[in-house]
Amino acid sequence: MGLFFGFVNAQDSEAAKRRNRGMTSKTADQVEQVDQTVQKTNDDIDQTVEGIDNTIEGAKETVEKVGGILFGPKKEKSKNKIVISIDSVAYGDENVQNLYNELSKKNGMKKTFKTFSDGVVTIQIETKQTADAIWQEISQNTRAPFKVIAMGKNNISVGLPTETE
């Protein structure tokens, strides 16, 4: 009788193993199907996002064209190139350096640079402001050593008073 139950238990465990193998195989197939579904969904999402991006770009272009028709072309604010010339000055003059440093640190000043040649320092600035507006914004302490000789919309000519002046 013990032998009989042992035989029956052995058959039951073999049947259970076969069922488990079948279930494992079935589970692997289901996982593979889920992976394929996820991959297809991701591809669909990518295509949808690309389509939306293209639609947005097309809409932007249309709005720009319609805006141009209704309101005219966009007006770009032009940048002035301001030239400040300082005559009769020695290279490395402290007053000139202070002026240059203040100008290059001001908001709205682009591409500030200076050159020196034959006793003349030239400071060039790219900005939307006029030369007079820039000069007025410079602190009084920095402006004080200079004497304005001439001023136009895009240029300022200044000098440092000499010992005899």
C-alpha positions, 0 to 999 in steps of 0.5 A, spaced: 500 500 500 505 504 501 508 503 494 502 504 491 501 511 494 508 512 493 507 511 485 501 515 485 504 521 488 510 520 483 505 521 478 502 527 481 508 530 481 510 529 474 503 531 472 504 538 476 511 539 473 508 538 466 503 543 468 508 548 470 512 547 464 506 548 460 504 554 464 511 557 464 511 556 456 505 560 456 507 565 461 513 567 456 509 567 450 504 572 454 510 576 456 513 576 449 506 579 446 506 584 452 513 586 449 511 587 442 504 591 444 509 596 448 514 596 443 508 598 438 505 603 442 511 606 443 512 607 436 505 610 435 507 615 441 513 617 437 509 618 430 504 622 434 509 626 437 512 628 431 506 629 427 504 634 433 511 637 432 510 638 425 503 641 426 505 646 431 511 648 426 506 649 421 501 653 425 507 658 427 509 659 420 502 660 418 501 665 424 507 669 422 505 669 414 498 672 416 501 677 421 506 679 416 500 680 411 495 684 417 501 688 420 506 688 416 513 685 416 517 685 423 521 691 425 527 689 428 530 694 433 537 696 430 543 697 434 547 703 434 555 703 433 557 708 438 564 710 438 567 714 443 574 718 441 579 720 447 584 725 444 591 726 447 591 720 452 597 716 454 596 708 453 593 705 460 590 712 463 586 710 469 581 715 467 580 712 460 580 705 464 575 707 469 570 709 463 571 703 459 570 698 465 563 702 467 561 702 459 563 694 458 559 693 465 552 697 463 546 693 461 544 693 454 552 694 452 554 689 447 561 688 444 564 693 447 572 694 445 577 699 445 583 701 441 589 705 442 593 709 436 597 715 436 595 718 443 587 716 441 583 711 445 577 709 441 572 705 445 566 702 440 560 699 443 554 696 440 547 698 443 540 700 442 541 707 445 544 714 442 551 716 444 548 722 449 544 717 452 550 713 454 554 719 456 548 721 461 548 714 464 555 714 466 557 716 473 559 723 475 565 721 478 567 717 471 565 723 467 568 728 471 575 728 468 573 728 461 571 734 457 566 733 451 569 736 445 563 734 440 557 729 440 553 726 435 548 720 434 553 715 434 559 718 436 562 722 442 569 726 442 572 727 449 579 729 451 582 729 458 584 737 460 591 738 460 595 741 465 595 748 462 587 748 461 
